[in-house]
Amino acid sequence: MSRLAQTQLKKQKRKEFNKQFLKKYAFFLAIAGFVIAMMLGVALTVSKAVENHENTVDLIRNHQYVDVDFR
């Protein structure tokens, strides 16, 4: 095998490796982004629920809370 053939083979292997690596890296970034987005969504939902509960408790303490009856 000549030096030129070895160099070309090495370039081809590196190119194939880079292609596979980039696919795996993009997949990892997509999963990581999805997990971070879900964590932010849960955190915002919980913080809004806590804020709503605090407002309700403040209204109860000030005797301004009106209980909603859905009958």
C-alpha positions as CSV (number, residue, x, y, z in Angstrom):
1,M,0.0,0.0,0.0
2,S,1.5,3.3,-1.1
3,R,1.8,6.3,1.1
4,L,-0.8,8.2,-0.9
5,A,-3.3,5.3,-0.5
6,Q,-2.7,5.2,3.2
7,T,-3.3,9.0,3.5
8,Q,-6.5,8.7,1.5
9,L,-7.7,5.8,3.6
10,K,-6.9,7.7,6.8
11,K,-8.9,10.8,5.5
12,Q,-11.8,8.6,4.6
13,K,-11.9,6.9,8.0
14,R,-11.6,10.3,9.7
15,K,-14.4,11.7,7.6
16,E,-16.7,8.7,8.4
17,F,-15.8,9.0,12.1
18,N,-16.6,12.7,12.1
19,K,-20.0,12.1,10.4
20,Q,-20.9,9.4,13.0
21,F,-19.6,11.6,15.8
22,L,-21.6,14.6,14.7
23,K,-24.8,12.5,14.5
24,K,-24.4,11.3,18.0
25,Y,-23.4,14.8,19.2
26,A,-26.5,16.3,17.6
27,F,-28.7,13.6,19.1
28,F,-27.2,14.3,22.6
29,L,-27.7,18.0,22.2
30,A,-31.3,17.5,21.2
31,I,-32.0,15.2,24.2
32,A,-30.2,17.6,26.6
33,G,-32.2,20.6,25.2
34,F,-35.4,18.7,25.6
35,V,-34.6,17.8,29.2
36,I,-33.6,21.4,30.0
37,A,-36.9,22.7,28.4
38,M,-38.9,20.2,30.4
39,M,-37.1,21.1,33.7
40,L,-37.8,24.8,33.0
41,G,-41.5,24.0,32.2
42,V,-41.9,22.1,35.5
43,A,-40.1,24.8,37.5
44,L,-42.3,27.6,36.0
45,T,-45.5,25.6,36.6
46,V,-44.6,24.9,40.2
47,S,-43.6,28.5,40.8
48,K,-46.9,29.8,39.4
49,A,-48.8,27.3,41.6
50,V,-46.9,28.5,44.7
51,E,-47.7,32.1,43.7
52,N,-51.4,31.4,43.3
53,H,-51.5,29.6,46.6
54,E,-49.8,32.5,48.4
55,N,-52.3,34.9,46.9
56,T,-55.2,32.7,48.1
57,V,-53.7,32.4,51.6
58,D,-53.2,36.2,51.8
59,L,-56.9,36.7,50.8
60,I,-58.0,34.2,53.4
61,R,-55.9,36.0,56.1
62,N,-57.5,39.4,55.1
63,H,-61.0,37.9,55.1
64,Q,-61.4,38.8,51.4
65,Y,-61.5,35.3,50.0
66,V,-64.7,34.3,48.3
67,D,-65.1,30.5,48.0
68,V,-66.1,29.5,44.5
69,D,-69.0,27.1,44.4
70,F,-69.3,25.3,41.0
71,R,-72.6,23.5,41.7
